[in-house]
Amino acid sequence: MTTSTPALELRDVSRSYAEGKGQLEVFKALNLAVMPGEIVALVGQSGSGKSSLLHIAGLLEAPTSGEVLIAGQNCSTLDDAARTRIRRIGIGFVYQFHHLLPEFSAVENVMMPQLIAGATKQAAMARARDLLTRMGLEPRLEHRPTELSGGEQQRVAIARALANRPLLLLADEPTGNLDPSTAARVHDELLRLIQEEGLGALVATHNHELANGMSRIARLDQGRIIEG
């Protein structure tokens, strides 16, 4: 169910870095909104700043100027502790590499962020089992990452990102390390689960075929967002 409040809103976001005696401007007065239930593909050439934009949207990096709002809350002036709380509960992250904990099973990897956030072991187990089953991994719940294929590992990582029922999912080339057939399957399952959960998602990808299957495309070009 969608609401009128964006899951993510970037208002006049600019970001520059010191380069020699000058400044390297990555973004300039950039604006973007992602609504709940909407999956926005973030595309652009290598080096255009997609990962930097995701870091700003995920409160991992502060913009030079402008505002970052998560579910209507302006996070730009929050201290580190408050930003960490929002990241822990309100934002899910998926990267190109799964970064699973090798000593834990699939279900334990998905339980972990819930336990850190204060969930009971019983509730965390139930949520983890539900997500992994919906990702087609019910027979693999007790397997460790080394016993899973690349596609299975990435599906566990997706389930882990959604474990705390975030308002926003940020994904950086989530299928970029997979073969085309596996990437298509993982992509389809990711989109289905996002829609079922009703959160907003911003997904950076080089794969234009996959991007065309999302709600809309936001193209990052010379520090600006071009829709369509």
C-alpha angles and dihedrals in degrees: 000000000000127000133199092251115088118238085220130017127178113194120195091327116184128179129185135168132207110258116180107305093338142052130264108216112209100170131017122195091329119183128192137155128193117193126210109273091022124117112202120192113218109206135172143126121293108279094025091118104258094140092045090052091051090050090054092045089049093051091243091118131027122232119239087237138349134058135284115202124190112194089340096310116122104229097177095096099037121117122245094265093053092046090051091053091053092048091049096052108016105040132054122198129204121182135190089258116051099226092201119170103255097209094057131072124245093262092046091052090056092044094053101077090045093053090048088052091053104263119147118253091246094052092044091051093050093049093046093050091048094051095045092047090051087052090055095253102115093120090051102051096114096040120110120230093261088059093054131080120244092259092049092050091052091049089054088051090052091050089049091052090054096041096101093046095247123198091224135034121201117192126184111200091321093180098032094106095051134086114259096259094048091042091056092051094047090046092053092048091047092053093045093051093046090053093046091051092046097224129136119253136196111195122188112208142159090203107098093187090058092043091055089060093061128088093264142334126248111194118205109213127164092339096311135099115238114191122221 
